[in-house]
Amino acid sequence: QSLVFFDLETTGLPRCEIVQLAAVSGLHSLNLYIRPRCPVQPAAARVTGFTVRGRRLYLHRRLLLTNSLREVLVSFIAFLQMLGRPLLVGHNIRFDCPVLVRSLDEVQLRAHFEASVSGCVDTLPLARELLRDRCLRSFGQENLVRELLGLNYKAHDALEDVRALQTLYGFLQPTPEVISRHKFTVDTLRCKP
């Protein structure tokens, strides 16, 4: 079964609108920015470098080419369909998935999305299970990549995050049994963020 590693960057709590959506599967990648409808919260801006001025999105003061939410989600669904109902994998995606589902509902694309994936796997609890005997300071993705792979990368950029996660997942090599214990579907989530 094919895997798609995905991540979102958002405007931050409480509203959490998507500003970046990235996905990687092998050598295939997707990285899109969404025209924001609200400002990026200061705490989120400090972490990600995203800011909004006059309905334009900037990353570290560089103007980004953006699309509408609908255009980005249509492209994401097409990417998933190209890979034949893959398993969607992300680190702490129990946070990202409700944000994604709320956005899909907003543009009436949830059914298309659900038909395009076979399920979701959150690598945060998966890593906790597989690495429970290790003395790790944190199970955050950035720390796992640094401690297990000896790599530093540009965290909080969704594309860099998914590339790093794909490498980390290859290192973890979860068995089908472990994957099945951490698999869920988006319809089982409560949409909070």
C-alpha positions in Angstrom: 0.0 0.0 0.0 1.3 3.4 -0.8 2.0 6.0 1.9 1.5 9.7 1.7 3.3 11.8 4.4 1.4 15.0 5.0 1.6 18.1 7.2 -0.2 21.5 7.6 1.0 24.8 8.8 -1.8 27.0 10.2 -2.6 30.5 11.4 -2.6 29.2 15.0 -5.2 28.8 17.7 -8.1 29.5 18.1 -9.2 29.6 14.5 -6.5 27.4 12.8 -6.8 28.1 9.1 -4.5 26.2 6.8 -1.7 28.4 5.2 0.5 25.5 3.9 -0.3 22.0 2.9 2.5 19.6 1.9 2.5 15.9 1.0 5.3 13.5 -0.1 5.2 9.9 -1.4 8.5 8.6 -2.5 9.8 11.1 -5.0 6.4 12.7 -5.6 5.7 15.9 -3.7 3.0 18.6 -3.3 3.6 21.9 -1.6 0.9 24.6 -1.7 0.1 27.8 0.1 -3.4 29.0 0.8 -4.5 32.6 0.6 -5.4 33.4 4.2 -8.6 34.9 5.4 -7.4 35.8 8.9 -4.1 36.9 10.4 -1.5 34.5 11.6 -1.4 34.5 15.4 1.8 35.9 16.9 2.8 32.6 18.6 2.4 30.7 15.3 4.2 33.4 13.3 7.2 33.1 15.7 7.4 29.4 15.1 6.6 29.2 11.4 7.7 32.6 10.0 4.3 33.1 8.2 2.7 36.5 8.3 -0.2 38.1 6.6 -0.4 41.6 5.2 -3.3 42.8 3.1 -4.6 39.2 2.4 -1.1 38.3 1.2 0.9 35.5 2.7 4.6 36.0 3.5 7.2 33.5 4.7 10.1 35.3 6.4 9.1 38.5 4.6 9.0 36.8 1.2 5.7 37.0 -0.7 4.3 33.6 -1.5 2.2 32.5 -4.5 -1.1 31.3 -3.0 -4.3 29.6 -4.1 -7.7 29.4 -2.7 -8.6 26.8 -0.1 -10.7 24.9 -2.6 -8.0 24.9 -5.3 -5.4 23.5 -2.8 -7.7 20.8 -1.5 -8.7 19.8 -5.1 -5.0 19.4 -5.9 -4.4 17.4 -2.7 -7.2 15.0 -3.5 -5.9 14.6 -7.1 -2.4 13.8 -5.6 -3.9 11.2 -3.3 -6.0 9.7 -6.2 -2.9 9.4 -8.3 -1.4 7.1 -5.6 -4.5 4.8 -5.4 -6.1 5.3 -2.0 -2.9 5.6 0.1 -2.5 5.6 3.8 -2.1 9.2 5.0 0.8 9.4 7.5 1.7 12.4 9.8 3.2 13.2 13.1 0.6 14.3 15.5 -2.0 14.3 12.8 -4.8 13.9 15.3 -4.3 17.7 15.5 -4.0 18.3 11.7 -6.8 16.0 10.6 -9.7 17.9 12.3 -8.4 21.2 10.8 -8.2 19.4 7.4 -11.7 17.9 7.7 -13.2 21.2 8.8 -11.7 22.8 5.7 -12.9 20.0 3.4 -16.4 20.4 4.8 -16.3 24.1 4.2 -15.7 23.5 0.4 -17.9 20.3 0.2 -14.9 18.0 -0.6 -14.9 15.7 2.4 -16.6 12.8 0.6 -14.1 13.0 -2.3 -11.2 13.1 0.2 -12.5 10.1 2.2 -12.9 8.1 -1.0 -9.2 8.9 -1.9 -7.5 7.6 1.3 -7.6 4.2 3.0 -7.0 5.7 6.4 -4.6 7.7 8.6 -1.7 6.8 10.8 -0.3 9.2 13.5 3.4 8.6 14.0 3.5 10.2 17.4 1.8 7.4 19.3 3.4 4.9 16.9 6.9 6.2 17.8 6.1 6.2 21.5 5.2 2.5 21.2 8.2 1.5 19.0 10.7 3.6 21.0 9.4 3.2 24.6 12.6 1.6 25.8 14.8 4.5 24.5 15.6 7.4 26.8 14.4 10.1 24.5 13.9 13.7 25.7 10.9 14.2 23.5 8.8 12.3 20.9 8.4 15.5 18.9 9.3 14.9 15.2 12.2 17.4 15.2 13.8 15.7 18.2 13.3 12.2 16.8 14.9 13.1 13.5 17.8 14.7 15.3 18.3 11.9 17.9 17.6 8.9 15.7 18.9 10.0 12.3 21.5 12.6 13.4 19.8 15.2 11.1 18.7 18.8 11.5 16.2 20.2 9.1 14.0 23.3 8.7 11.1 22.3 11.0 7.7 24.0 10.8 7.9 24.2 7.0 5.4 21.6 6.0 7.4 20.3 3.0 10.6 19.9 5.1 8.6 18.3 7.9 7.1 15.6 5.5 10.4 14.9 3.9 12.0 14.4 7.3 9.0 12.2 8.4 9.3 10.0 5.4 12.9 9.3 6.3 12.1 8.8 10.0 9.3 6.4 9.1 11.7 4.4 7.0 14.0 4.2 10.0 11.2 3.1 12.3 10.0 0.3 9.9 6.7 -0.3 11.7 5.2 -3.7 11.1 1.7 -4.1 9.6 0.4 -5.0 13.1 1.9 -1.8 14.6 0.4 0.3 11.8 -3.0 -1.3 12.3 -3.0 -0.4 16.0 -2.4 3.3 15.1 -4.7 3.5 12.0 -7.9 5.6 12.1 -10.3 7.2 9.7 -11.2 10.9 9.5 -14.8 10.2 10.3 -13.8 8.9 13.8 -12.4 12.3 14.7 -14.0 15.1 16.5 -13.4 18.4 14.6 -12.1 20.8 17.3 -9.1 22.9 16.2 
